[in-house]
Amino acid sequence: MKTLIKQIKILALAMALIFSMEAYAQKEAKTHNVFLRVYNLEGKKISKGSIIFINDSLLGLKNSSDKIAISMKDIGFIKTKRSAGNNVLIGAASGATLGVIMGVSSADPDSWIFGYTAGEGALVFGSLGAIGGGAIGGLTSLFKKSETHIINGSEVNWNSFKKKIGAQMFK
């Protein structure tokens, strides 16, 4: 009797695994979110965000709150990836968080040599973590391969940019 119950359980498990699989007849196109910073002909930043679409005369970007379409004639140059300050900010925030957690968790005011309270530990270790994390974020920005594409309202440069970005989006 026990073997029959065991066999039913195994069969039920096998059927659950089989029915939970999905099959698709078509291969999905995998797109990457390419982040861009767009500057006008005078060198002032117009917009930034991930690409929604690129056509013969427009570039569509999605920022955190809105969507914008920019005419090719208004674009001076385009930089890929985020700025170095983004790496520094993320590194500093991560380091400060880790430092605060370490400072609070290792606090011992009754220690014989180096006693400190949880608040003092959070302040000191959080500050040191922010400085260290910011430095590491600055170092990582050295290895970021950001590209600058000069458009200057030129259709030839625009087509070259579309071709290069299209290859990056559908890797």
Buried (B, 14 or more C-beta within 10 A) or exposed (E): EEEEEEEEEEEEEEEEEEEEEEEEEEEEEEEEEBBBBBBBBEEEEBBBBBBEEBEEEEBBBBEEEEEBEBEBEBBBBBBBBBBBEBBBBBBBBBBBBBBBBBBBEEBEEEEEEEEBEBEBBBBBBBBBBBBBBBBBBBEBBEEEEEEEBEBEBBEEBBEBBBEEBEEEBEE
